[in-house]
Amino acid sequence: MLTRRHIRVKVMQCIYALTQSKSDSLEGQQKFLKASIDNMYSLYLLMLSLMIEIHKMAEDQLERSSKKYIAVDTDNYPNKKKFVANKLLQQITENRVLKNELEARKLKNWYLNEEYVKILYKEILNSDVYKAYMSATTSTYNEDRKLILELFKTVIAPNDKIYEYFEDDKLTWVDDIPIVNTFILKQLKKVKEDDSVSFFLPQLLKDDDDLEYAKKLLTKTLLNNESLVKEIEGKTPNWDKDRIADIDAILLKMAICELLNFSSIPERVTINEYVEISKEYSTPKSSIFINGILDNLVKEYKADGKLKKIGRGLL
């Protein structure tokens, strides 16, 4: 789920937080990094569990409507139970492994904040995609999946109230929400009826190397801060260091650290990754600024024999 670019962003967030707080605790930032990465998985689980809560609400409403003598909206559809019986929705709701993980992490957010589920459920009932689905007499697994995919894409993921809730809950979730939502959409597109229960519990990191990469990048950037600052100052004669945006300075230090300490990562990959991150998190001109400095540094490091790269993909 978490790519190397996302990991770089997490490290950038840690260094920025340290800079703003004036803290000098490396151990504290290492804990912050680990918590930030782990919390991203909690966010994924919470977004997925919204579907479980929506399904429960639909079941409750269906049961209540069956005991009433007055007409309700669902009476206009040929099969009032169709949404509750949606095969993908049931696949998620009945996933015991997913429920166990939610319980283990004590993620009871929606139980304690049911009003957000109600908001989403009301929007779903009023959506055109839901009405079209409920108006059809039958459905296949693919059609059930298409409905949930469209509801997530058009109702759940873009909901402002849900976004505000997550923004208030944990600071780092603001940057994680687009990543998590995109990943869930990909999951919903490729899920199959016979997939194992573990399908919806992917690994957060590809392997242990990614976590070690994150720790090493954070640690070496912070411990070598003074020498990295000098590297930047030497390449920006027309720029007072106070004029360089904080994020630009952090990204440059991280990139230089990566160029000099991660021999298996091609220099072009490093440059491209930090240029792309700067486009999203810094000023409009930052990408050009960062690209120019890193290009010049790579040429200098190669000439001085300081750039030692090994492995595949280096040509």
VMD Tcl script that draws the C-alpha trace (Angstrom):
set ca {
  {0.00 0.00 0.00}
  {2.71 2.42 1.01}
  {5.15 3.22 -1.81}
  {8.65 4.65 -1.44}
  {7.30 8.07 -2.41}
  {4.77 7.90 0.41}
  {7.57 6.88 2.77}
  {9.61 9.91 1.70}
  {6.61 12.13 2.44}
  {6.29 10.56 5.90}
  {9.96 11.29 6.62}
  {9.53 14.84 5.32}
  {6.58 15.33 7.70}
  {8.68 14.12 10.65}
  {11.56 16.48 9.88}
  {9.17 19.38 9.32}
  {7.45 18.68 12.65}
  {10.83 18.62 14.39}
  {11.83 21.89 12.72}
  {8.63 23.62 13.78}
  {8.74 22.32 17.35}
  {12.46 23.13 17.77}
  {12.87 19.66 19.23}
  {16.17 17.81 19.02}
  {14.87 14.36 20.00}
  {15.82 11.83 17.34}
  {14.12 9.08 19.30}
  {10.93 11.11 19.43}
  {10.92 11.57 15.66}
  {11.58 7.88 15.08}
  {8.54 7.07 17.19}
  {6.53 9.71 15.34}
  {7.53 8.17 12.00}
  {6.55 4.67 13.08}
  {3.24 5.90 14.50}
  {2.50 7.91 11.36}
  {3.05 4.87 9.14}
  {0.98 2.62 11.40}
  {-1.83 5.18 11.69}
  {-2.17 5.16 7.93}
  {-3.26 1.52 8.15}
  {-5.80 2.47 10.82}
  {-7.16 5.09 8.43}
  {-7.50 2.44 5.72}
  {-9.39 0.16 8.11}
  {-11.69 2.99 9.21}
  {-12.57 3.91 5.63}
  {-13.32 0.27 4.87}
  {-15.34 -0.14 8.06}
  {-17.62 2.68 6.93}
  {-19.11 0.17 4.50}
  {-19.76 -2.25 7.35}
  {-21.56 0.45 9.33}
  {-23.57 1.56 6.29}
  {-24.64 -2.06 5.75}
  {-25.73 -2.32 9.41}
  {-27.76 0.86 9.08}
  {-29.43 -0.44 5.93}
  {-30.31 -3.68 7.72}
  {-31.77 -1.79 10.68}
  {-33.86 0.42 8.43}
  {-35.12 -2.60 6.49}
  {-36.16 -4.33 9.69}
  {-37.91 -1.25 11.03}
  {-39.74 -0.66 7.76}
  {-41.07 -4.22 7.77}
  {-42.80 -3.54 11.10}
  {-44.46 -0.32 9.95}
  {-47.73 0.14 8.16}
  {-46.73 3.35 6.43}
  {-44.97 3.43 3.08}
  {-41.22 4.18 2.91}
  {-38.91 4.90 0.00}
  {-37.74 1.30 -0.30}
  {-41.30 0.15 -1.02}
  {-40.95 1.64 -4.52}
  {-38.23 -0.86 -5.46}
  {-38.93 -4.39 -6.75}
  {-36.58 -5.95 -4.19}
  {-36.32 -3.98 -0.93}
  {-33.55 -6.27 0.33}
  {-31.31 -5.84 -2.69}
  {-28.82 -3.37 -1.16}
  {-28.53 -5.35 2.06}
  {-27.97 -8.50 -0.02}
  {-25.26 -6.85 -2.16}
  {-22.63 -9.58 -2.52}
  {-19.56 -7.35 -2.19}
  {-21.05 -5.47 0.74}
  {-21.71 -8.79 2.48}
  {-18.20 -9.98 1.59}
  {-16.76 -7.01 3.46}
  {-19.26 -7.08 6.32}
  {-18.82 -10.81 7.01}
  {-15.03 -10.69 6.84}
  {-14.04 -12.02 10.26}
  {-10.34 -11.24 9.78}
  {-11.19 -7.61 9.04}
  {-13.46 -7.43 12.10}
  {-10.75 -8.95 14.28}
  {-8.25 -6.33 13.12}
  {-10.71 -3.52 13.84}
  {-11.30 -4.94 17.32}
  {-7.58 -5.47 17.98}
  {-6.88 -1.83 17.14}
  {-9.95 -0.71 19.12}
  {-11.27 1.22 16.13}
  {-14.79 2.05 17.30}
  {-14.88 5.50 15.72}
  {-18.18 5.07 13.89}
  {-19.92 3.47 16.87}
  {-19.03 6.59 18.82}
  {-19.79 8.95 15.91}
  {-22.83 7.43 14.25}
  {-23.93 10.76 12.82}
  {-21.26 10.46 10.10}
  {-22.64 7.08 9.01}
  {-26.13 8.59 8.89}
  {-24.90 11.42 6.67}
  {-23.34 8.98 4.21}
  {-26.29 6.61 4.26}
  {-28.71 9.45 3.48}
  {-26.53 10.58 0.56}
  {-26.39 7.01 -0.74}
  {-30.20 6.68 -0.67}
  {-30.52 9.93 -2.63}
  {-27.84 9.10 -5.19}
  {-28.76 8.27 -8.78}
  {-26.46 5.27 -8.87}
  {-28.24 3.73 -5.86}
  {-31.70 4.40 -7.30}
  {-30.74 2.85 -10.65}
  {-29.31 -0.21 -8.89}
  {-32.38 -0.71 -6.70}
  {-34.74 -0.27 -9.65}
  {-33.26 -3.29 -11.47}
  {-34.82 -6.62 -10.50}
  {-31.62 -8.70 -10.45}
  {-27.87 -8.22 -10.20}
  {-24.63 -10.14 -10.64}
  {-21.53 -9.94 -8.47}
  {-19.96 -7.58 -11.02}
  {-22.98 -5.28 -10.86}
  {-22.91 -5.39 -7.05}
  {-19.21 -4.51 -7.13}
  {-19.82 -1.68 -9.60}
  {-22.38 -0.14 -7.23}
  {-20.05 -0.20 -4.21}
  {-17.20 1.15 -6.34}
  {-19.32 4.04 -7.59}
  {-20.73 4.80 -4.13}
  {-17.25 4.91 -2.66}
  {-15.96 7.09 -5.49}
  {-18.87 9.55 -5.61}
  {-20.34 9.56 -2.09}
  {-17.97 8.21 0.57}
  {-14.47 9.30 -0.49}
  {-15.29 12.93 -1.40}
  {-17.54 13.59 1.61}
  {-16.44 16.83 3.32}
  {-17.73 15.84 6.77}
  {-15.69 12.64 6.77}
  {-12.62 14.57 5.61}
  {-13.06 17.13 8.40}
  {-13.48 14.36 10.96}
  {-10.21 12.69 9.95}
  {-8.43 16.05 9.74}
  {-9.40 16.80 13.34}
  {-8.52 13.32 14.58}
  {-4.90 13.00 13.40}
  {-2.75 15.62 11.71}
  {-0.96 13.22 9.35}
  {-4.23 11.80 8.02}
  {-4.77 14.89 5.87}
  {-2.01 13.71 3.52}
  {-2.95 10.04 3.91}
  {-6.61 10.31 2.86}
  {-6.00 10.59 -0.92}
  {-3.51 7.71 -0.80}
  {-5.85 5.46 1.18}
  {-8.91 6.30 -0.94}
  {-7.03 5.62 -4.17}
  {-5.85 2.29 -2.81}
  {-9.37 1.26 -1.76}
  {-10.68 2.13 -5.21}
  {-8.04 -0.12 -6.75}
  {-9.03 -2.90 -4.34}
  {-12.71 -2.56 -5.18}
  {-11.97 -2.69 -8.90}
  {-10.09 -5.98 -8.74}
  {-11.82 -7.86 -5.90}
  {-13.40 -11.21 -6.87}
  {-16.19 -13.15 -5.26}
  {-13.89 -16.02 -4.32}
  {-11.01 -13.91 -2.95}
  {-9.72 -14.96 0.46}
  {-10.58 -13.01 3.60}
  {-7.04 -11.60 3.63}
  {-7.68 -9.66 0.40}
  {-8.90 -6.64 2.33}
  {-5.98 -6.80 4.77}
  {-2.96 -6.09 2.54}
  {0.48 -5.40 3.94}
  {1.09 -1.75 4.69}
  {4.73 -2.02 3.63}
  {6.04 -4.27 0.88}
  {8.69 -5.73 3.18}
  {10.97 -4.95 6.13}
  {13.39 -3.16 3.80}
  {10.91 -0.33 3.38}
  {10.72 0.30 7.12}
  {14.52 0.18 7.40}
  {14.74 2.62 4.47}
  {12.39 5.02 6.28}
  {14.32 4.84 9.55}
  {17.71 5.22 7.84}
  {16.58 8.16 5.71}
  {15.18 9.98 8.74}
  {18.16 9.25 10.99}
  {20.92 10.09 8.51}
  {19.21 13.28 7.36}
  {18.85 14.53 10.91}
  {22.29 13.46 12.16}
  {24.03 15.00 9.13}
  {21.99 18.18 9.08}
  {24.93 20.60 9.30}
  {26.92 19.03 6.47}
  {23.79 18.77 4.31}
  {23.02 22.46 4.88}
  {26.55 23.32 3.67}
  {26.01 21.23 0.53}
  {22.91 23.28 -0.28}
  {24.49 26.65 0.54}
  {27.37 25.92 -1.78}
  {25.01 25.41 -4.69}
  {22.69 28.37 -4.10}
  {24.95 31.45 -4.26}
  {22.05 33.67 -5.31}
  {19.80 32.44 -2.54}
  {19.93 33.46 1.08}
  {19.17 30.33 3.10}
  {16.32 32.21 4.81}
  {14.67 32.65 1.41}
  {14.58 28.93 0.68}
  {11.18 27.51 1.61}
  {11.31 25.22 4.65}
  {9.93 22.28 2.69}
  {12.42 22.86 -0.14}
  {15.31 22.81 2.33}
  {14.06 19.59 3.91}
  {13.53 17.88 0.55}
  {16.96 18.91 -0.65}
  {18.64 17.57 2.48}
  {16.72 14.30 2.19}
  {17.59 13.98 -1.50}
  {21.30 14.64 -0.93}
  {21.29 12.16 1.94}
  {19.69 9.58 -0.33}
  {22.14 10.23 -3.16}
  {25.13 9.70 -0.88}
  {23.90 6.92 1.41}
  {21.56 4.68 -0.58}
  {23.72 3.02 -3.20}
  {20.95 0.82 -4.63}
  {18.66 3.75 -5.54}
  {19.49 5.25 -8.98}
  {20.21 8.96 -8.86}
  {17.55 9.69 -11.48}
  {14.91 7.97 -9.32}
  {15.95 10.11 -6.34}
  {15.80 13.36 -8.32}
  {12.45 12.53 -9.93}
  {10.86 11.51 -6.63}
  {11.82 14.67 -4.75}
  {10.89 16.91 -7.67}
  {7.42 15.31 -7.77}
  {6.97 15.65 -4.00}
  {7.91 19.33 -4.19}
  {5.20 19.92 -6.81}
  {2.59 18.75 -4.32}
  {3.94 20.12 -1.05}
  {5.92 23.26 -1.82}
  {5.86 26.40 -3.96}
  {5.09 26.55 -7.74}
  {8.75 27.10 -8.61}
  {10.18 24.59 -6.15}
  {10.39 21.69 -8.59}
  {12.58 23.66 -11.01}
  {14.74 24.91 -8.14}
  {15.22 21.44 -6.62}
  {15.79 19.74 -9.98}
  {18.50 22.23 -10.91}
  {20.40 21.89 -7.65}
  {20.24 18.10 -7.59}
  {21.32 17.83 -11.24}
  {24.39 19.94 -10.53}
  {25.19 17.99 -7.38}
  {25.00 14.65 -9.19}
  {27.46 15.89 -11.82}
  {29.82 17.12 -9.12}
  {29.55 13.93 -7.05}
  {30.26 11.78 -10.11}
  {33.30 13.84 -11.00}
  {34.61 13.61 -7.42}
  {33.84 9.90 -7.13}
  {31.44 10.51 -4.23}
  {28.44 8.95 -5.99}
  {28.69 5.20 -5.65}
  {25.72 3.35 -7.07}
  {25.29 -0.41 -7.40}
  {22.62 -2.77 -8.67}
  {20.21 -2.83 -11.57}
  {18.50 0.10 -13.25}
  {21.41 2.50 -12.94}
  {22.03 3.22 -16.58}
}
mol new
graphics top color blue
foreach p $ca { graphics top sphere $p radius 0.5 }
foreach p [lrange $ca 0 end-1] q [lrange $ca 1 end] { graphics top cylinder $p $q radius 0.2 }
display resetview
